Amino acid sequence: MALATDERRMGIIEVEHSVVIRRPPEEVFAFLADLQNWSRWQPELRESEQTFRGPIDVGTTFRQALDVGGQRIELFCEVTEYEEDEKLSLHYARDGLSFGLNFSFEPVEGGTRITGKGEGRMSGFSSLFEPVIDREVNEQIKTSLDDLKVLLESRAPDA
């Protein structure tokens, strides 16, 4: 029975992490919805370039370069859901990788719970590296959300 589960899961990356940030949802969302801020809370992000000028919305595309396990990985991204102050969903693609990541913003007493939840698939030769990539993606999402919390809580409100 465990073999069937392992076979079905092969090539799948799953991630889910949450933090509570002592800031209102609209402030947390506005900060996250500005690509210019991403390198401030994602230590592995080396470059982020929107393909056109203007505010982020559904259909916005951008390119990101990340340092993953000491290697530079370029991803092409598209905003797939955008609900102001509530949800921001992204789809990342690269040869052999397809990954959807949803950030949800929930008001809680004293701040905002932000949850990053995603699922992806690896195919072909890339799927051999799924366990390593799965661990790396999970660690990077957790670290990034923790860094976002520290960054936003250390700023003056509405800064």
Backbone as CSV, one residue per row, in Angstrom:
resi,resn,N_x,N_y,N_z,CA_x,CA_y,CA_z,C_x,C_y,C_z
1,MET,0.821,-1.187,0.000,0.000,0.000,0.000,0.870,1.257,0.000
2,ALA,1.935,1.278,0.773,2.811,2.457,0.831,3.468,2.710,-0.524
3,LEU,3.756,1.656,-1.252,4.372,1.807,-2.570,3.470,2.601,-3.503
4,ALA,2.172,2.294,-3.503,1.239,3.019,-4.371,1.210,4.502,-4.010
5,THR,1.229,4.811,-2.710,1.257,6.208,-2.270,2.533,6.877,-2.739
6,ASP,3.664,6.206,-2.586,4.943,6.767,-3.018,4.963,6.989,-4.517
7,GLU,4.431,6.018,-5.278,4.398,6.166,-6.732,3.504,7.324,-7.158
8,ARG,2.332,7.460,-6.515,1.410,8.524,-6.865,2.011,9.893,-6.534
9,ARG,2.783,9.975,-5.445,3.330,11.234,-4.989,4.589,11.619,-5.770
10,MET,5.224,10.703,-6.441,6.476,10.961,-7.152,6.342,12.163,-8.084
11,GLY,7.239,13.078,-7.953,7.230,14.243,-8.829,6.352,15.377,-8.347
12,ILE,5.763,15.254,-7.151,4.881,16.308,-6.630,5.583,17.046,-5.491
13,ILE,5.465,18.360,-5.536,5.988,19.212,-4.478,4.792,19.836,-3.775
14,GLU,4.764,19.749,-2.460,3.688,20.362,-1.688,4.295,21.218,-0.588
15,VAL,3.676,22.381,-0.360,4.169,23.296,0.656,2.992,24.007,1.310
16,GLU,3.092,24.232,2.616,2.117,25.059,3.320,2.765,25.562,4.609
17,HIS,2.827,26.872,4.719,3.377,27.515,5.919,2.574,28.778,6.195
18,SER,2.412,29.096,7.486,1.689,30.298,7.898,2.479,31.048,8.953
19,VAL,2.290,32.359,8.987,2.797,33.203,10.067,1.736,34.252,10.366
20,VAL,1.767,34.750,11.591,0.910,35.871,11.961,1.804,37.097,12.060
21,ILE,1.414,38.134,11.332,2.164,39.386,11.289,1.336,40.458,11.978
22,ARG,1.941,41.177,12.897,1.223,42.220,13.627,1.078,43.481,12.770
23,ARG,0.343,43.325,11.692,0.003,44.418,10.781,-1.344,44.076,10.153
24,PRO,-2.130,45.081,9.755,-3.441,44.802,9.142,-3.289,44.143,7.768
25,PRO,-4.302,43.360,7.367,-4.236,42.645,6.081,-3.932,43.558,4.894
26,GLU,-4.524,44.758,4.846,-4.295,45.639,3.702,-2.840,46.075,3.597
27,GLU,-2.152,46.235,4.724,-0.733,46.605,4.694,0.129,45.425,4.237
28,VAL,-0.162,44.240,4.776,0.610,43.047,4.399,0.397,42.741,2.921
29,PHE,-0.860,42.791,2.469,-1.168,42.509,1.074,-0.482,43.518,0.147
30,ALA,-0.593,44.816,0.469,0.006,45.858,-0.385,1.514,45.653,-0.515
31,PHE,2.172,45.276,0.566,3.612,45.051,0.520,3.928,43.855,-0.373
32,LEU,3.181,42.778,-0.201,3.439,41.565,-0.978,3.076,41.734,-2.450
33,ALA,2.075,42.546,-2.747,1.619,42.731,-4.126,2.522,43.674,-4.923
34,ASP,3.586,44.171,-4.318,4.554,45.028,-5.001,5.835,44.234,-5.239
35,LEU,6.067,43.821,-6.490,7.243,42.996,-6.805,8.554,43.632,-6.391
36,GLN,8.602,44.951,-6.338,9.833,45.636,-5.935,10.232,45.283,-4.506
37,ASN,9.290,44.834,-3.695,9.571,44.482,-2.299,10.065,43.053,-2.119
38,TRP,9.902,42.210,-3.121,10.145,40.786,-2.926,11.567,40.440,-2.515
39,SER,12.546,41.135,-3.042,13.933,40.810,-2.670,14.209,41.179,-1.216
40,ARG,13.359,41.985,-0.603,13.538,42.379,0.794,13.108,41.281,1.764
41,TRP,12.245,40.362,1.308,11.779,39.301,2.210,12.063,37.896,1.693
42,GLN,12.687,37.805,0.518,13.072,36.501,-0.021,14.586,36.489,-0.244
43,PRO,15.331,35.961,0.712,16.789,36.006,0.608,17.355,35.274,-0.612
44,GLU,16.622,34.284,-1.133,17.122,33.517,-2.282,16.834,34.200,-3.617
45,LEU,16.001,35.238,-3.620,15.632,35.931,-4.857,16.773,36.847,-5.314
46,ARG,17.232,36.620,-6.523,18.334,37.427,-7.069,17.821,38.506,-8.024
47,GLU,16.772,38.194,-8.789,16.191,39.151,-9.740,14.692,38.914,-9.837
48,SER,13.971,39.994,-10.069,12.541,39.902,-10.317,12.201,41.027,-11.280
49,GLU,11.662,40.650,-12.433,11.390,41.639,-13.469,9.993,41.430,-14.033
50,GLN,9.142,42.434,-13.840,7.796,42.398,-14.398,7.907,42.640,-15.904
51,THR,7.092,41.953,-16.689,7.213,42.056,-18.141,6.555,43.305,-18.703
52,PHE,5.779,44.019,-17.884,5.227,45.297,-18.315,5.011,46.171,-17.093
53,ARG,4.933,47.450,-17.295,4.733,48.402,-16.188,3.266,48.418,-15.772
54,GLY,3.052,48.710,-14.517,1.688,48.815,-14.013,1.507,47.964,-12.776
55,PRO,0.375,48.113,-12.133,0.116,47.349,-10.911,-0.110,45.873,-11.225
56,ILE,0.180,45.034,-10.254,-0.055,43.598,-10.386,-1.558,43.338,-10.419
57,ASP,-1.955,42.431,-11.294,-3.342,41.993,-11.391,-3.340,40.620,-12.069
58,VAL,-4.477,39.983,-12.180,-4.571,38.698,-12.868,-4.019,38.870,-14.285
59,GLY,-3.144,37.961,-14.672,-2.534,38.013,-15.997,-1.166,38.676,-16.022
60,THR,-0.790,39.390,-14.955,0.541,39.994,-14.891,1.584,38.886,-14.950
61,THR,2.594,39.073,-15.776,3.674,38.096,-15.878,4.985,38.735,-15.460
62,PHE,5.870,37.893,-14.947,7.188,38.359,-14.554,8.166,37.198,-14.553
63,ARG,9.424,37.541,-14.515,10.515,36.568,-14.503,11.253,36.727,-13.188
64,GLN,11.635,35.608,-12.583,12.421,35.655,-11.359,13.620,34.737,-11.488
65,ALA,14.713,35.160,-10.882,15.911,34.329,-10.779,16.152,34.074,-9.300
66,LEU,16.232,32.800,-8.948,16.414,32.394,-7.556,17.694,31.601,-7.401
67,ASP,18.240,31.630,-6.203,19.364,30.776,-5.850,18.765,29.594,-5.103
68,VAL,18.776,28.437,-5.731,18.227,27.227,-5.121,19.352,26.216,-5.000
69,GLY,19.728,25.929,-3.775,20.794,24.968,-3.542,22.104,25.356,-4.210
70,GLY,22.382,26.643,-4.268,23.621,27.124,-4.864,23.570,27.262,-6.373
71,GLN,22.431,26.979,-6.976,22.295,27.117,-8.425,21.274,28.189,-8.752
72,ARG,21.541,28.915,-9.818,20.622,29.946,-10.285,19.519,29.283,-11.115
73,ILE,18.271,29.532,-10.701,17.113,28.974,-11.387,16.253,30.142,-11.858
74,GLU,15.917,30.162,-13.143,15.030,31.195,-13.668,13.639,30.610,-13.840
75,LEU,12.652,31.354,-13.338,11.267,30.937,-13.414,10.441,32.009,-14.111
76,PHE,9.448,31.569,-14.841,8.512,32.491,-15.454,7.220,32.384,-14.654
77,CYS,6.651,33.523,-14.284,5.547,33.559,-13.346,4.367,34.337,-13.919
78,GLU,3.179,33.952,-13.485,1.962,34.667,-13.866,1.044,34.751,-12.650
79,VAL,0.426,35.907,-12.455,-0.560,36.073,-11.400,-1.854,35.427,-11.893
80,THR,-2.354,34.463,-11.137,-3.558,33.738,-11.550,-4.792,34.134,-10.747
81,GLU,-4.612,34.671,-9.555,-5.722,35.183,-8.745,-5.239,36.414,-8.006
82,TYR,-6.118,37.401,-7.927,-5.781,38.634,-7.230,-7.068,39.167,-6.600
83,GLU,-7.176,38.995,-5.292,-8.310,39.517,-4.538,-7.720,40.411,-3.465
84,GLU,-7.821,41.708,-3.672,-7.160,42.674,-2.802,-7.423,42.386,-1.331
85,ASP,-6.321,42.370,-0.574,-6.310,42.150,0.878,-6.722,40.744,1.289
86,GLU,-6.940,39.834,0.322,-7.388,38.487,0.662,-6.549,37.367,0.055
87,LYS,-6.209,37.489,-1.241,-5.538,36.373,-1.908,-4.676,36.864,-3.067
88,LEU,-3.505,36.242,-3.186,-2.619,36.472,-4.320,-2.077,35.110,-4.727
89,SER,-2.423,34.670,-5.939,-1.993,33.353,-6.421,-1.104,33.515,-7.635
90,LEU,-0.078,32.679,-7.687,0.920,32.743,-8.748,1.136,31.361,-9.343
91,HIS,1.477,31.335,-10.615,1.868,30.088,-11.257,3.288,30.265,-11.778
92,TYR,4.157,29.347,-11.375,5.555,29.367,-11.800,5.782,28.225,-12.778
93,ALA,6.557,28.493,-13.817,6.852,27.450,-14.806,8.321,27.509,-15.201
94,ARG,8.848,26.358,-15.498,10.211,26.182,-15.978,10.253,24.793,-16.588
95,ASP,11.205,24.535,-17.444,11.320,23.196,-18.021,11.240,22.150,-16.914
96,GLY,10.261,21.260,-17.017,10.126,20.171,-16.064,9.467,20.542,-14.751
97,LEU,9.057,21.792,-14.570,8.445,22.214,-13.314,7.229,23.087,-13.575
98,SER,6.160,22.789,-12.872,4.958,23.617,-12.870,4.540,23.722,-11.406
99,PHE,4.419,24.961,-10.894,4.165,25.150,-9.470,3.194,26.296,-9.257
100,GLY,2.122,26.035,-8.522,1.158,27.065,-8.158,1.333,27.419,-6.692
101,LEU,1.357,28.711,-6.382,1.539,29.173,-5.011,0.467,30.198,-4.693
102,ASN,-0.250,29.964,-3.605,-1.338,30.839,-3.182,-0.979,31.456,-1.838
103,PHE,-1.046,32.780,-1.771,-0.901,33.473,-0.500,-2.288,33.942,-0.087
104,SER,-2.734,33.533,1.105,-4.016,34.012,1.617,-3.758,34.878,2.841
105,PHE,-4.587,35.907,2.999,-4.435,36.906,4.051,-5.696,36.878,4.899
106,GLU,-5.560,36.506,6.160,-6.711,36.359,7.044,-6.560,37.302,8.237
107,PRO,-7.539,38.184,8.460,-7.455,39.036,9.643,-7.592,38.186,10.906
108,VAL,-6.698,38.403,11.845,-6.752,37.749,13.150,-6.538,38.823,14.202
109,GLU,-6.850,38.498,15.433,-6.674,39.486,16.501,-5.228,39.978,16.523
110,GLY,-5.048,41.262,16.358,-3.723,41.860,16.415,-2.945,41.837,15.110
111,GLY,-3.545,41.369,14.029,-2.779,41.357,12.788,-3.378,40.533,11.670
112,THR,-2.480,39.872,10.938,-2.852,39.115,9.741,-2.155,37.760,9.744
113,ARG,-2.916,36.705,9.482,-2.293,35.398,9.233,-2.121,35.298,7.731
114,ILE,-0.877,35.136,7.312,-0.606,34.901,5.902,-0.169,33.449,5.761
115,THR,-0.803,32.779,4.813,-0.489,31.381,4.552,-0.022,31.248,3.115
116,GLY,1.123,30.641,2.945,1.629,30.295,1.621,1.403,28.812,1.416
117,LYS,0.596,28.480,0.419,0.268,27.078,0.149,0.461,26.829,-1.338
118,GLY,1.175,25.772,-1.657,1.421,25.505,-3.058,1.559,24.034,-3.361
119,GLU,1.418,23.758,-4.641,1.608,22.400,-5.132,2.180,22.480,-6.533
120,GLY,3.103,21.588,-6.799,3.707,21.569,-8.119,4.040,20.170,-8.566
121,ARG,4.402,20.102,-9.822,4.778,18.818,-10.415,6.102,18.979,-11.136
122,MET,6.851,17.928,-11.054,8.094,17.866,-11.811,7.953,16.705,-12.779
123,SER,8.510,16.879,-13.958,8.390,15.821,-14.960,9.751,15.550,-15.580
124,GLY,9.787,14.449,-16.292,11.013,14.078,-16.987,12.177,13.875,-16.029
125,PHE,13.360,14.189,-16.508,14.581,14.026,-15.725,14.514,14.805,-14.420
126,SER,13.873,15.975,-14.442,13.770,16.832,-13.255,13.097,16.127,-12.088
127,SER,12.167,15.202,-12.367,11.430,14.539,-11.291,12.350,13.714,-10.386
128,LEU,13.525,13.365,-10.862,14.481,12.630,-10.030,14.948,13.477,-8.846
129,PHE,14.870,14.786,-8.993,15.336,15.692,-7.949,14.210,16.186,-7.046
130,GLU,13.008,15.615,-7.213,11.840,16.082,-6.462,12.063,16.102,-4.960
131,PRO,12.615,15.071,-4.319,12.770,15.141,-2.859,13.654,16.322,-2.416
132,VAL,14.698,16.582,-3.148,15.594,17.692,-2.813,14.892,19.027,-3.043
133,ILE,14.228,19.166,-4.185,13.525,20.408,-4.516,12.373,20.632,-3.534
134,ASP,11.638,19.573,-3.180,10.546,19.684,-2.225,11.049,20.246,-0.895
135,ARG,12.128,19.695,-0.374,12.707,20.194,0.880,13.144,21.646,0.748
136,GLU,13.804,21.960,-0.355,14.320,23.314,-0.577,13.180,24.325,-0.690
137,VAL,12.136,24.003,-1.447,10.999,24.914,-1.615,10.304,25.130,-0.276
138,ASN,10.087,24.052,0.489,9.452,24.182,1.793,10.268,25.065,2.724
139,GLU,11.562,24.862,2.749,12.425,25.673,3.609,12.431,27.132,3.157
140,GLN,12.465,27.367,1.852,12.488,28.747,1.362,11.173,29.468,1.640
141,ILE,10.041,28.805,1.489,8.756,29.447,1.783,8.673,29.766,3.275
142,LYS,9.057,28.821,4.125,9.032,29.060,5.571,9.945,30.227,5.940
143,THR,11.177,30.209,5.454,12.132,31.277,5.750,11.637,32.613,5.225
144,SER,11.093,32.620,4.006,10.599,33.865,3.409,9.457,34.464,4.223
145,LEU,8.515,33.632,4.654,7.402,34.145,5.458,7.888,34.645,6.816
146,ASP,8.833,33.935,7.420,9.413,34.402,8.682,10.126,35.737,8.484
147,ASP,10.861,35.867,7.379,11.557,37.126,7.076,10.565,38.253,6.809
148,LEU,9.454,37.937,6.126,8.416,38.930,5.869,7.841,39.439,7.190
149,LYS,7.584,38.539,8.112,7.070,38.904,9.437,8.025,39.867,10.145
150,VAL,9.292,39.507,10.198,10.291,40.352,10.872,10.370,41.715,10.195
151,LEU,10.420,41.710,8.877,10.538,42.965,8.128,9.340,43.879,8.376
152,LEU,8.133,43.359,8.227,6.949,44.209,8.378,6.738,44.657,9.824
153,GLU,7.036,43.779,10.770,6.842,44.159,12.172,7.905,45.148,12.659
154,SER,9.036,45.221,11.967,10.091,46.155,12.377,9.917,47.535,11.750
155,ARG,9.029,47.655,10.766,8.770,48.940,10.116,7.757,49.742,10.901
156,ALA,7.814,51.041,10.730,6.764,51.894,11.299,5.465,51.551,10.577
157,PRO,4.320,51.583,11.260,3.055,51.280,10.579,2.858,52.134,9.327
158,ASP,2.359,51.458,8.269,2.090,52.105,6.982,3.315,52.762,6.369
159,ALA,4.515,52.214,6.673,5.752,52.764,6.097,5.972,52.239,4.713
